[in-house]
Amino acid sequence: MNIQAVRFHNPGEPSVLQLEELDLPEPSANEVRIRHTAIGLNYQDVYARSGQYPVPTPSGLGTEAAGVVEAIGPQVTDFKPGDRVCYISGPVLGAYATHRNYPAERLLHAPAHTSDEQLAAMMLKAMTVEYLMRRCYTVQAGQYVLMHAAAGGVGLLAGQWGRHLGAHMIGVVAGPDKAALARANGYEHVIDRLTEDVAARVKDITGGVGVPVVYDSVGKNSFEQSLASLALRGLFVSFGTTTGAPPPVAAATLQKMGSLYFTRPTLVTYTAATEDLRASAAAVFDLRARGLLDVSINQRYALADAARAHADLAAGRTSGSSILLP
């Protein structure tokens, strides 16, 4: 069948993204064909398109979507045509499309209490928060936690998750509008990096102690601030590079600044096993069903406008979550 998909033949600026017509074969064994109804937009898509994350080209793009099963291949038993489904990763990029074939073992049944748009906007981001705050570092009630980019898609969900856990969430944002958004989503303290010294404010908030964990998706520009914000034996969790890769971490630096720890985790690793993937999704669905997790869809783009969506995301013109609509 003929489908439309956003693809790029060489890495580069957003303009390399083109909407193309492709022929989609029937699903193979253990695959299902999905008609997408909403597609997630994530910063890792920018990394892939720009070449920061090298991928074989020509390539599709995108790792997250929601939709409806249209057909199933041989040996598929967990899904049937008409099922609402969602997913967050796969063997190849390809969510930026009207339809795709997808391995059944990586597919998730969509819960009735959440719309397709909400699923596409939140699943990858919420499952990122789940592994960061429950498994990479187990956040406890009463702890201070520092989150950079607190008004972004991951940041807003992290504020809500931290509030649920009883943590004192400290969010770093750019400007008063994003500060207000962060406060509305669970952040007890908000630091405007445009007008305030992040590390100094963290030390002030924590009585000079610092925080036991920093979650940093910014990278190069926030590296020094993150190190200086940590308490003794604190953990620096670097999970993004929106301003470029952070500098190499010298072992002596971690030693001298208080026996610190540094880790560079990925959601792919933490959901590599199917049981881990489904357990993470179940935790997200549970909080969502209990009204403890909400997603702010602040931008919607047509699939054909993927290049504009990428330009807005890379320039920091977005807040909360963004989705593409086929």
Sequence and secondary structure as in RCSB ss.txt:
>XXXX:A:sequence
MNIQAVRFHNPGEPSVLQLEELDLPEPSANEVRIRHTAIGLNYQDVYARSGQYPVPTPSGLGTEAAGVVEAIGPQ
VTDFKPGDRVCYISGPVLGAYATHRNYPAERLLHAPAHTSDEQLAAMMLKAMTVEYLMRRCYTVQAGQYVLMHAA
AGGVGLLAGQWGRHLGAHMIGVVAGPDKAALARANGYEHVIDRLTEDVAARVKDITGGVGVPVVYDSVGKNSFEQ
SLASLALRGLFVSFGTTTGAPPPVAAATLQKMGSLYFTRPTLVTYTAATEDLRASAAAVFDLRARGLLDVSINQR
YALADAARAHADLAAGRTSGSSILLP
>XXXX:A:secstr
 EEEEEEBSS  SGGG EEEEEE     TTEEEEEEEEEEE HHHHHHHHTSS   SSB   S EEEEEEEE TT
  S  TT EEEES  SS   SBSEEEEEGGG EE  TTS HHHHHHHHHHHHHHHIIIIIIS   TT EEEESST
TBHHHHHHHHHHHHHT EEEEEESSHHHHHHHHTTT SEEEETTTS HHHHHHHHTTT  EEEEEE S GGGHHH
HHHHEEEEEEEEE   TT       HHHHHHTTS EEE   HHHHT SHHHHHHHHHHHHHHHHTT     EEEE
EEGGGHHHHHHHHHTT   BEEEEE 
